[in-house]
Amino acid sequence: MTRVRTTPADLKVRVQRRWSDGSLLTALAQEQTLPELNLPVRGPSAGEIGQELAAVQSWISDLEAGSSDGRRYELVYAPIGGRHFGRNVAPVRARLTMDEQAWRLLGVRCGGDGVPACAGAE
């Protein structure tokens, strides 16, 4: 059975919660840097790599594309696998270390002074 895997949309939902609860805008209003967001990524089990290699590769490609070359989030990789299919690496966390990454992931446009315009946030 295939485990549910984290998608770029799932990561956006998690950051959207921070927008909705006001913590992102509160940090901005208080001229604080946003705290680093370290989001767990649920991926395939070691056995699924061998059984569903093409699907696993597609999942990794989707997460990498969703990161927009690190402009929305950075992926942290860790080794998975073992004796049956060898050692592989897969994303295990998505990190947002800069304010701009959260704004880009949410689709919020920043004004000229760095203050995000609320247009685009749901």
N, C-alpha and C positions, 0 to 999 in steps of 0.2 A: 504494500500500500504506500502510495506517495504521500509524504508529509507536506503540510501546507508550508509554502515558502514565502518569505517576505518579498514584496514587490516595491518598486519606486513609489507607487500610490500609497502603500502602507506607511512608508517613511514620511510621506507628505502629511498623512492623517495624524501621525504622532506629533509632528511639529505644529500642525494646525491646532492641536489641542492647546499648545503653549500660546498661540495667538489668541484663541478663544478665551482662555482663562486670564488673559491680560499680562502674563509674565514677560512676554517679549517686548511689548510696548512699555511696560513699567521700567524695565531695564534701560530702554532707550530714553525714556523721559527723564530718568535719573542720571543720564549720561554715563551709564555703566556698560561695560562690554557684556554682551550676552554670555551666560555661562556655557561652557562647552557642552554640547548635547552628544551623548554617546549612546546610540540606539542599537540594541541587539538586532541581528539579522538571523532569521531562521532559514536554514538551508537544508540540503539533502543529507541523508544519512550516508555513511560510507558505502553501504550496500547499494543504495540508489545510484551512485556514480556509475557503477558497472552496468546496472540494469537499464538506466535511462540516461546514458552519457549525452546524447544530443539534447535532451530536455534540460539537463544540468548546465550544459554549455550555453544554451539559450537563456536560461535564468541568469547566469553570470553576466552575459552580454547585455541583458535588459537592465540589470542593476548598474553596470558600468555606463551605459548610455544615459540612464537616469541621473547619474552623478554630474553629467555635463563636464567631463574632464576635471572633476573636483570643484567646479564652481557652485554646485548645490550641496554636495557632501563628499567626504572622502571615505573610501572603503578600506577597512582593515581586514586583511586576509590571515588565515591560520591553516595549518596543515590538517587534512582529514584523510581518512583512508587507512590503509594498512596492508596486511598480507595478501589479500585477494586481488586488489586492483592497484596496488602501489600507493605511494603518498602523493596527494594532490593538495592544492590550496584552494580555498573557497572563502568568499566574504563571510565574516562573522559579526561585524559591527559596521555601522555607518556613523561617522563623526562629523559634526558641524562645529568648526572651531572659529568661524568668523561670522559676524552679524550678516554680512552680505550673502552668505550661503543660505541662511534661513529665509531671507527676503526672496532670493532667486527660487528656492524650492517652493515657496508659497505663491510665487508669481506676483509679488508685491513690488511695485515700481518705487525706486528711491528718488526723492526730490534732489534738486541741485545741492542742497545743504546736507545731504546724507539722511534726512528724515524720510522714512517711507511714507508714500501716499497710501491711503487705505484702499484705493481702487485696486481691485484684483484679489483681495483677500476675501474669503467666504466666511 
